[in-house]
């Protein structure tokens, strides 16, 4: 099963990540075969929100949600079960120094 590990940051607060810690976790995930994809995101001010309203599509600058708490990055991993995903999330939160949200993909979607 695939899981999304969301990295939650409070914008404006300094990173708590020890030097190279995230890349070490990434390498460990790759070696274990859990890695699917991952990456960090630019600050939420760089976002563009696209909306459909009655057949019209509009865009606005800035984040979708006006909050200091934002997603700062993510991993998509493949694990046997939730316990394995939570073990990876534990390594990720120690590497990043911020909370990690674990969410399973909807395997019923047919994709």
Secondary structure, DSSP 8 states (H G I E B T S, - for coil): -EEEEEEEEETTS-----TTHHHHHHHHHHHHT-EEEEEE---GGG-EEEEEETTEEEEEES-SS-SSEEEEEEEEEE-SSHHHHHHHHHHHHHHHSS-EEEEE--GGG--
